[in-house]
Amino acid sequence: GGGNVEEGGDAVKKEKKKGAKKAKKVLKATIDTEGDEITPLISDTEACGASSNGGGGKKKKGPKDDDIKTHMANERTFFKWLFFGFHIGAMGTFILTFFAPSTPGRVWMVLGVWLVAFFFIYYGLFRYFMRRRALRLGLRDPTDWDDPLAPALMTAALFLIVVSIIAYAVLTSAIPRKAAWKHSLPHSP
């Protein structure tokens, strides 16, 4: 009866080896998009189940373990872009609401501010999909996911819009007042 247990153990070992070889082949395969070679997120030894600390003790976390967290962080970043765009748009709505309707160029100023707001919303969406692609393909090059100019772009846009609103108020001699739109409504008898 003892030989059957050993044979069963050998069969399990053979099955594990087949699975490890298959995983190794899948990870060794590279994807070629537009001539760029893409490297896998985890190494061959990690794919075969061997830990980087010699096989004993606690297994170290591989890059794949944080995959969900990284995708969620990318999504949160997109929502921050979305909120920033809507805050910029709120400044445009401020102009529409608090400046009298007779103020010249008011509607054009509002449209300009909302165009900037939608630019940031769509730019955030574009960056979200770029980072998502980089995460899915396992790209590690910072040019695939990093955006060093974005904070400067956001700060400059916010500064220019605030300065534009102040300049608009000074040039048109219009002082923003609360609920200016209510004074423009026709009075009902």
Rosetta constraint file for C-alpha pairs under 8 A:
AtomPair CA 1 CA 5 HARMONIC 7.21 0.50
AtomPair CA 2 CA 6 HARMONIC 6.72 0.50
AtomPair CA 3 CA 7 HARMONIC 6.17 0.50
AtomPair CA 4 CA 8 HARMONIC 6.06 0.50
AtomPair CA 5 CA 9 HARMONIC 6.18 0.50
AtomPair CA 6 CA 10 HARMONIC 6.20 0.50
AtomPair CA 7 CA 11 HARMONIC 6.26 0.50
AtomPair CA 8 CA 12 HARMONIC 6.41 0.50
AtomPair CA 9 CA 13 HARMONIC 6.29 0.50
AtomPair CA 10 CA 14 HARMONIC 6.14 0.50
AtomPair CA 11 CA 15 HARMONIC 6.20 0.50
AtomPair CA 12 CA 16 HARMONIC 6.23 0.50
AtomPair CA 13 CA 17 HARMONIC 6.23 0.50
AtomPair CA 14 CA 18 HARMONIC 6.28 0.50
AtomPair CA 15 CA 19 HARMONIC 6.32 0.50
AtomPair CA 16 CA 20 HARMONIC 6.15 0.50
AtomPair CA 17 CA 21 HARMONIC 6.13 0.50
AtomPair CA 18 CA 22 HARMONIC 6.14 0.50
AtomPair CA 19 CA 23 HARMONIC 6.18 0.50
AtomPair CA 20 CA 24 HARMONIC 6.09 0.50
AtomPair CA 20 CA 47 HARMONIC 7.12 0.50
AtomPair CA 20 CA 48 HARMONIC 4.75 0.50
AtomPair CA 20 CA 49 HARMONIC 7.52 0.50
AtomPair CA 21 CA 25 HARMONIC 6.21 0.50
AtomPair CA 21 CA 48 HARMONIC 7.35 0.50
AtomPair CA 22 CA 26 HARMONIC 6.31 0.50
AtomPair CA 23 CA 27 HARMONIC 6.22 0.50
AtomPair CA 23 CA 47 HARMONIC 6.18 0.50
AtomPair CA 23 CA 48 HARMONIC 6.78 0.50
AtomPair CA 24 CA 28 HARMONIC 6.04 0.50
AtomPair CA 24 CA 44 HARMONIC 5.67 0.50
AtomPair CA 24 CA 47 HARMONIC 6.22 0.50
AtomPair CA 24 CA 48 HARMONIC 6.56 0.50
AtomPair CA 25 CA 29 HARMONIC 6.32 0.50
AtomPair CA 27 CA 40 HARMONIC 6.10 0.50
AtomPair CA 27 CA 42 HARMONIC 7.80 0.50
AtomPair CA 27 CA 43 HARMONIC 7.74 0.50
AtomPair CA 27 CA 44 HARMONIC 6.85 0.50
AtomPair CA 27 CA 47 HARMONIC 7.55 0.50
AtomPair CA 28 CA 40 HARMONIC 7.43 0.50
AtomPair CA 28 CA 44 HARMONIC 7.35 0.50
AtomPair CA 30 CA 37 HARMONIC 6.59 0.50
AtomPair CA 30 CA 38 HARMONIC 5.85 0.50
AtomPair CA 30 CA 39 HARMONIC 6.44 0.50
AtomPair CA 30 CA 40 HARMONIC 7.43 0.50
AtomPair CA 31 CA 37 HARMONIC 6.34 0.50
AtomPair CA 31 CA 38 HARMONIC 5.71 0.50
AtomPair CA 32 CA 36 HARMONIC 5.68 0.50
AtomPair CA 32 CA 37 HARMONIC 5.26 0.50
AtomPair CA 32 CA 38 HARMONIC 6.67 0.50
AtomPair CA 33 CA 37 HARMONIC 7.23 0.50
AtomPair CA 38 CA 137 HARMONIC 6.93 0.50
AtomPair CA 38 CA 138 HARMONIC 7.13 0.50
AtomPair CA 38 CA 139 HARMONIC 6.39 0.50
AtomPair CA 39 CA 138 HARMONIC 6.58 0.50
AtomPair CA 39 CA 139 HARMONIC 6.85 0.50
AtomPair CA 40 CA 137 HARMONIC 7.49 0.50
AtomPair CA 40 CA 138 HARMONIC 5.71 0.50
AtomPair CA 40 CA 139 HARMONIC 7.93 0.50
AtomPair CA 41 CA 63 HARMONIC 6.36 0.50
AtomPair CA 41 CA 64 HARMONIC 6.69 0.50
AtomPair CA 41 CA 138 HARMONIC 5.05 0.50
AtomPair CA 41 CA 139 HARMONIC 7.79 0.50
AtomPair CA 42 CA 46 HARMONIC 6.29 0.50
AtomPair CA 42 CA 47 HARMONIC 6.74 0.50
AtomPair CA 42 CA 62 HARMONIC 6.76 0.50
AtomPair CA 42 CA 63 HARMONIC 6.46 0.50
AtomPair CA 42 CA 64 HARMONIC 6.92 0.50
AtomPair CA 43 CA 47 HARMONIC 6.29 0.50
AtomPair CA 44 CA 48 HARMONIC 6.32 0.50
AtomPair CA 45 CA 49 HARMONIC 6.56 0.50
AtomPair CA 45 CA 50 HARMONIC 5.42 0.50
AtomPair CA 45 CA 51 HARMONIC 7.21 0.50
AtomPair CA 45 CA 52 HARMONIC 7.80 0.50
AtomPair CA 46 CA 50 HARMONIC 5.39 0.50
AtomPair CA 46 CA 51 HARMONIC 5.96 0.50
AtomPair CA 46 CA 52 HARMONIC 7.32 0.50
AtomPair CA 46 CA 62 HARMONIC 7.52 0.50
AtomPair CA 50 CA 54 HARMONIC 7.57 0.50
AtomPair CA 50 CA 55 HARMONIC 5.68 0.50
AtomPair CA 51 CA 55 HARMONIC 5.11 0.50
AtomPair CA 51 CA 56 HARMONIC 7.70 0.50
AtomPair CA 51 CA 59 HARMONIC 5.64 0.50
AtomPair CA 51 CA 60 HARMONIC 6.65 0.50
AtomPair CA 52 CA 59 HARMONIC 7.69 0.50
AtomPair CA 52 CA 60 HARMONIC 7.07 0.50
AtomPair CA 53 CA 57 HARMONIC 7.79 0.50
AtomPair CA 53 CA 59 HARMONIC 7.40 0.50
AtomPair CA 53 CA 60 HARMONIC 7.60 0.50
AtomPair CA 55 CA 59 HARMONIC 7.80 0.50
AtomPair CA 61 CA 65 HARMONIC 6.11 0.50
AtomPair CA 62 CA 66 HARMONIC 7.81 0.50
AtomPair CA 63 CA 67 HARMONIC 7.09 0.50
AtomPair CA 66 CA 70 HARMONIC 6.03 0.50
AtomPair CA 67 CA 71 HARMONIC 6.27 0.50
AtomPair CA 67 CA 135 HARMONIC 7.99 0.50
AtomPair CA 68 CA 72 HARMONIC 6.14 0.50
AtomPair CA 69 CA 73 HARMONIC 6.12 0.50
AtomPair CA 70 CA 74 HARMONIC 6.25 0.50
AtomPair CA 70 CA 135 HARMONIC 7.99 0.50
AtomPair CA 71 CA 75 HARMONIC 6.29 0.50
AtomPair CA 71 CA 132 HARMONIC 7.08 0.50
AtomPair CA 71 CA 135 HARMONIC 7.52 0.50
AtomPair CA 72 CA 76 HARMONIC 6.16 0.50
AtomPair CA 73 CA 77 HARMONIC 6.16 0.50
AtomPair CA 74 CA 78 HARMONIC 6.42 0.50
AtomPair CA 74 CA 128 HARMONIC 6.39 0.50
AtomPair CA 74 CA 131 HARMONIC 7.03 0.50
AtomPair CA 74 CA 132 HARMONIC 7.27 0.50
AtomPair CA 75 CA 79 HARMONIC 6.42 0.50
AtomPair CA 75 CA 128 HARMONIC 6.97 0.50
AtomPair CA 76 CA 80 HARMONIC 6.31 0.50
AtomPair CA 77 CA 81 HARMONIC 6.47 0.50
AtomPair CA 77 CA 128 HARMONIC 7.65 0.50
AtomPair CA 78 CA 82 HARMONIC 6.25 0.50
AtomPair CA 78 CA 124 HARMONIC 5.49 0.50
AtomPair CA 78 CA 125 HARMONIC 6.32 0.50
AtomPair CA 78 CA 127 HARMONIC 7.75 0.50
AtomPair CA 78 CA 128 HARMONIC 5.80 0.50
AtomPair CA 79 CA 83 HARMONIC 6.10 0.50
AtomPair CA 80 CA 84 HARMONIC 6.09 0.50
AtomPair CA 81 CA 85 HARMONIC 6.18 0.50
AtomPair CA 81 CA 120 HARMONIC 6.55 0.50
AtomPair CA 81 CA 121 HARMONIC 5.93 0.50
AtomPair CA 81 CA 124 HARMONIC 5.14 0.50
AtomPair CA 81 CA 125 HARMONIC 7.98 0.50
AtomPair CA 82 CA 86 HARMONIC 6.31 0.50
AtomPair CA 82 CA 120 HARMONIC 7.39 0.50
AtomPair CA 82 CA 121 HARMONIC 5.04 0.50
AtomPair CA 82 CA 124 HARMONIC 6.87 0.50
AtomPair CA 83 CA 87 HARMONIC 6.09 0.50
AtomPair CA 84 CA 88 HARMONIC 6.28 0.50
AtomPair CA 84 CA 117 HARMONIC 7.74 0.50
AtomPair CA 84 CA 120 HARMONIC 7.43 0.50
AtomPair CA 84 CA 121 HARMONIC 7.74 0.50
AtomPair CA 85 CA 89 HARMONIC 6.23 0.50
AtomPair CA 85 CA 116 HARMONIC 7.74 0.50
AtomPair CA 85 CA 117 HARMONIC 4.31 0.50
AtomPair CA 85 CA 118 HARMONIC 6.23 0.50
AtomPair CA 85 CA 119 HARMONIC 7.68 0.50
AtomPair CA 85 CA 120 HARMONIC 5.32 0.50
AtomPair CA 85 CA 121 HARMONIC 5.25 0.50
AtomPair CA 86 CA 90 HARMONIC 6.05 0.50
AtomPair CA 86 CA 117 HARMONIC 6.29 0.50
AtomPair CA 86 CA 121 HARMONIC 7.90 0.50
AtomPair CA 87 CA 91 HARMONIC 6.64 0.50
AtomPair CA 87 CA 117 HARMONIC 7.77 0.50
AtomPair CA 88 CA 92 HARMONIC 6.88 0.50
AtomPair CA 88 CA 113 HARMONIC 6.93 0.50
AtomPair CA 88 CA 114 HARMONIC 7.19 0.50
AtomPair CA 88 CA 116 HARMONIC 7.50 0.50
AtomPair CA 88 CA 117 HARMONIC 5.29 0.50
AtomPair CA 88 CA 158 HARMONIC 7.20 0.50
AtomPair CA 89 CA 93 HARMONIC 6.37 0.50
AtomPair CA 89 CA 113 HARMONIC 6.25 0.50
AtomPair CA 89 CA 114 HARMONIC 4.96 0.50
AtomPair CA 89 CA 116 HARMONIC 7.91 0.50
AtomPair CA 89 CA 117 HARMONIC 5.26 0.50
AtomPair CA 89 CA 118 HARMONIC 7.98 0.50
AtomPair CA 90 CA 94 HARMONIC 6.10 0.50
AtomPair CA 91 CA 95 HARMONIC 6.55 0.50
AtomPair CA 91 CA 113 HARMONIC 7.34 0.50
AtomPair CA 92 CA 96 HARMONIC 6.50 0.50
AtomPair CA 92 CA 109 HARMONIC 7.35 0.50
AtomPair CA 92 CA 110 HARMONIC 4.61 0.50
AtomPair CA 92 CA 111 HARMONIC 7.38 0.50
AtomPair CA 92 CA 113 HARMONIC 5.25 0.50
AtomPair CA 92 CA 114 HARMONIC 6.12 0.50
AtomPair CA 93 CA 97 HARMONIC 6.01 0.50
AtomPair CA 93 CA 110 HARMONIC 6.72 0.50
AtomPair CA 94 CA 98 HARMONIC 5.76 0.50
AtomPair CA 94 CA 99 HARMONIC 7.97 0.50
AtomPair CA 95 CA 99 HARMONIC 5.66 0.50
AtomPair CA 95 CA 106 HARMONIC 7.01 0.50
AtomPair CA 95 CA 109 HARMONIC 7.73 0.50
AtomPair CA 95 CA 110 HARMONIC 6.40 0.50
AtomPair CA 95 CA 165 HARMONIC 7.59 0.50
AtomPair CA 96 CA 101 HARMONIC 7.84 0.50
AtomPair CA 96 CA 106 HARMONIC 6.75 0.50
AtomPair CA 96 CA 107 HARMONIC 6.99 0.50
AtomPair CA 96 CA 110 HARMONIC 6.46 0.50
AtomPair CA 97 CA 178 HARMONIC 8.00 0.50
AtomPair CA 97 CA 179 HARMONIC 6.36 0.50
AtomPair CA 97 CA 180 HARMONIC 6.30 0.50
AtomPair CA 97 CA 181 HARMONIC 5.87 0.50
AtomPair CA 98 CA 176 HARMONIC 5.01 0.50
AtomPair CA 98 CA 177 HARMONIC 5.34 0.50
AtomPair CA 98 CA 178 HARMONIC 5.76 0.50
AtomPair CA 98 CA 179 HARMONIC 5.85 0.50
AtomPair CA 98 CA 180 HARMONIC 5.14 0.50
AtomPair CA 98 CA 181 HARMONIC 6.99 0.50
AtomPair CA 99 CA 103 HARMONIC 6.71 0.50
AtomPair CA 99 CA 106 HARMONIC 7.57 0.50
AtomPair CA 99 CA 174 HARMONIC 6.77 0.50
AtomPair CA 99 CA 175 HARMONIC 7.06 0.50
AtomPair CA 99 CA 176 HARMONIC 5.07 0.50
AtomPair CA 99 CA 177 HARMONIC 6.73 0.50
AtomPair CA 99 CA 180 HARMONIC 5.97 0.50
AtomPair CA 99 CA 181 HARMONIC 7.67 0.50
AtomPair CA 100 CA 174 HARMONIC 7.65 0.50
AtomPair CA 100 CA 176 HARMONIC 7.73 0.50
AtomPair CA 100 CA 180 HARMONIC 5.26 0.50
AtomPair CA 100 CA 181 HARMONIC 6.42 0.50
AtomPair CA 100 CA 184 HARMONIC 7.50 0.50
AtomPair CA 101 CA 106 HARMONIC 7.36 0.50
AtomPair CA 101 CA 180 HARMONIC 7.75 0.50
AtomPair CA 101 CA 181 HARMONIC 6.90 0.50
AtomPair CA 101 CA 184 HARMONIC 6.83 0.50
AtomPair CA 103 CA 172 HARMONIC 6.90 0.50
AtomPair CA 103 CA 174 HARMONIC 6.96 0.50
AtomPair CA 104 CA 172 HARMONIC 7.30 0.50
AtomPair CA 105 CA 109 HARMONIC 6.19 0.50
AtomPair CA 106 CA 110 HARMONIC 6.30 0.50
AtomPair CA 107 CA 111 HARMONIC 6.16 0.50
AtomPair CA 108 CA 112 HARMONIC 6.10 0.50
AtomPair CA 109 CA 113 HARMONIC 6.28 0.50
AtomPair CA 110 CA 114 HARMONIC 6.21 0.50
AtomPair CA 111 CA 115 HARMONIC 6.08 0.50
AtomPair CA 112 CA 116 HARMONIC 6.45 0.50
AtomPair CA 113 CA 117 HARMONIC 6.29 0.50
AtomPair CA 113 CA 161 HARMONIC 7.09 0.50
AtomPair CA 114 CA 118 HARMONIC 6.12 0.50
AtomPair CA 115 CA 119 HARMONIC 6.11 0.50
AtomPair CA 116 CA 120 HARMONIC 6.49 0.50
AtomPair CA 116 CA 157 HARMONIC 7.83 0.50
AtomPair CA 117 CA 121 HARMONIC 6.41 0.50
AtomPair CA 118 CA 122 HARMONIC 6.07 0.50
AtomPair CA 119 CA 123 HARMONIC 5.91 0.50
AtomPair CA 120 CA 124 HARMONIC 5.96 0.50
AtomPair CA 121 CA 125 HARMONIC 6.34 0.50
AtomPair CA 122 CA 126 HARMONIC 6.09 0.50
AtomPair CA 123 CA 127 HARMONIC 6.21 0.50
AtomPair CA 124 CA 128 HARMONIC 6.05 0.50
AtomPair CA 125 CA 129 HARMONIC 6.40 0.50
AtomPair CA 126 CA 130 HARMONIC 6.27 0.50
AtomPair CA 127 CA 131 HARMONIC 6.07 0.50
AtomPair CA 127 CA 145 HARMONIC 7.91 0.50
AtomPair CA 128 CA 132 HARMONIC 6.02 0.50
AtomPair CA 129 CA 133 HARMONIC 6.05 0.50
AtomPair CA 130 CA 134 HARMONIC 6.30 0.50
AtomPair CA 130 CA 144 HARMONIC 7.18 0.50
AtomPair CA 130 CA 145 HARMONIC 6.74 0.50
AtomPair CA 131 CA 135 HARMONIC 6.08 0.50
AtomPair CA 131 CA 144 HARMONIC 6.96 0.50
AtomPair CA 131 CA 145 HARMONIC 5.01 0.50
AtomPair CA 132 CA 136 HARMONIC 6.15 0.50
AtomPair CA 133 CA 137 HARMONIC 6.12 0.50
AtomPair CA 134 CA 138 HARMONIC 5.84 0.50
AtomPair CA 134 CA 139 HARMONIC 4.96 0.50
AtomPair CA 134 CA 140 HARMONIC 7.69 0.50
AtomPair CA 134 CA 144 HARMONIC 6.09 0.50
AtomPair CA 134 CA 145 HARMONIC 6.50 0.50
AtomPair CA 135 CA 139 HARMONIC 6.38 0.50
AtomPair CA 139 CA 144 HARMONIC 6.87 0.50
AtomPair CA 140 CA 144 HARMONIC 7.45 0.50
AtomPair CA 141 CA 145 HARMONIC 7.53 0.50
AtomPair CA 142 CA 146 HARMONIC 5.13 0.50
AtomPair CA 143 CA 147 HARMONIC 7.80 0.50
AtomPair CA 149 CA 153 HARMONIC 6.11 0.50
AtomPair CA 150 CA 154 HARMONIC 6.09 0.50
AtomPair CA 151 CA 155 HARMONIC 6.11 0.50
AtomPair CA 152 CA 156 HARMONIC 6.02 0.50
AtomPair CA 153 CA 157 HARMONIC 6.13 0.50
AtomPair CA 154 CA 158 HARMONIC 6.15 0.50
AtomPair CA 155 CA 159 HARMONIC 6.07 0.50
AtomPair CA 156 CA 160 HARMONIC 6.02 0.50
AtomPair CA 157 CA 161 HARMONIC 6.11 0.50
AtomPair CA 158 CA 162 HARMONIC 6.25 0.50
AtomPair CA 159 CA 163 HARMONIC 6.11 0.50
AtomPair CA 160 CA 164 HARMONIC 5.88 0.50
AtomPair CA 161 CA 165 HARMONIC 6.16 0.50
AtomPair CA 162 CA 166 HARMONIC 6.32 0.50
AtomPair CA 163 CA 167 HARMONIC 6.01 0.50
AtomPair CA 164 CA 168 HARMONIC 5.86 0.50
AtomPair CA 165 CA 169 HARMONIC 6.20 0.50
AtomPair CA 166 CA 170 HARMONIC 6.27 0.50
AtomPair CA 167 CA 171 HARMONIC 5.93 0.50
AtomPair CA 168 CA 172 HARMONIC 5.99 0.50
AtomPair CA 169 CA 173 HARMONIC 5.72 0.50
AtomPair CA 169 CA 174 HARMONIC 5.08 0.50
AtomPair CA 169 CA 175 HARMONIC 6.09 0.50
AtomPair CA 169 CA 176 HARMONIC 7.41 0.50
AtomPair CA 170 CA 174 HARMONIC 6.78 0.50
AtomPair CA 170 CA 175 HARMONIC 7.93 0.50
AtomPair CA 176 CA 180 HARMONIC 7.71 0.50
AtomPair CA 179 CA 183 HARMONIC 7.52 0.50
AtomPair CA 180 CA 184 HARMONIC 7.12 0.50
AtomPair CA 181 CA 185 HARMONIC 6.92 0.50
